[in-house]
Amino acid sequence: MSSVVLENVSKYYDQVAAVDALNLDVRAGEFITLLGPSGCGKTTTLRMIAGFVEPSRGRVHIANEDVTRLPPQQRTIGMVFQDYALFPHLTIGENIGFGLVERKVARDQIAARVEELLALIRLPEVAGRFPSELSGGQQQRVALARAIAFPPKVLLMDEPLGALDLKLREAMQLELRLIQQKLKITTVYVTHDQTEAMTMSDRIAVMNAGRIEQLDDPPGIYNAPRTRFVANFVGKVNFLPGRLIEHCGEQSAVETRVARILGPRLSAANPGAAVTVAVRPEKLRLLPEAAADAGMNVVAGQIETQTFAGNLYHDLVRTADGSSLLVEIRPFERIGGPGERVRVCWSVGDTVILDDA
């Protein structure tokens, strides 16, 4: 059963499409993230679900009800913003219970619900404090509690962790995900932070220019990107442009300027098509120049720079055509430093071949 369905939704501003014929089906209880750079349409999409922005065309459904023309207060949604939007003159308890007061819920029920939610967000002692007396992470949890006080059909979060420092943001990612899983509440989350999306989501919709480029679970987005944009936006990646030579059973062969590369079969392209080989830096290994490693893709080169990053070394290897490959290796896998001639190797299964059409 779907909780949110967007059918061919578009939003235009002065003939410019902020969101262009977008379709999305969010399952009940699912945590789905709209991920993309600034200006890709993710926040506009979220605000159309919320009712703050009216679509230029298309339909919005929440819990099998067409809510396209309904105002936000009639959609039974919860909303968490980046700036928390807590009322500074109200106590934490009053902030959490504000929506319940507006809905004329009995006072004793409000008190019980506030107490329940403060326990859920692990801040049972702060009911009488004011927002200014709490840390950023605590205020964010209070904002979440307020959003779910009157149980919403869908929880919407717009870059809610963007104002927090790195350590607190990482902690809050886990905190929000645990609460969402405990409540089994359908959640649509917006961020430009790929790590945040990978950590928290059941599925990720990678957006670009008002459209969804790929909708998949985090391993699918990272390990099997379908477009160059997705491969480049999510994580680090090396690209080798080339031309598809042939299909060999379950594999495809690509001729690049530095080597013949094998990867999983790209059935969507025919021999002769322009393609791009993509491979993640952590999938690469370095071997001495004279070493052999049968059954793997191999590119010869020379270590140009080597950077220590604690748990990893980042080696930039210059290839024969003047381009570079970024290799991430663990300290005990080092085989040399700048100037050393090496062979960059990786398995056929770790190759991604992208159709340039």
PEPEQUI-V552476 format. One record per helix or strand of 2 or more residues. SS is the DSSP state (~ for helix, > for strand). FROM is the first residue (numbers start at 1). LEN is the number of residues. If there is no record, write none. Layout:
SS;FROM;LEN
SS;FROM;LEN
//
This chain:
>;2;12
>;16;12
>;31;5
~;42;9
>;57;6
>;65;2
~;72;3
>;77;4
~;92;11
~;107;14
~;131;3
~;136;13
>;154;5
~;166;18
>;187;5
~;194;7
>;203;6
>;211;6
~;218;6
~;228;6
>;238;11
>;251;6
>;260;5
>;274;6
~;281;3
>;285;4
>;296;13
>;313;7
>;324;6
~;331;3
>;341;7
~;348;3
>;352;4
//
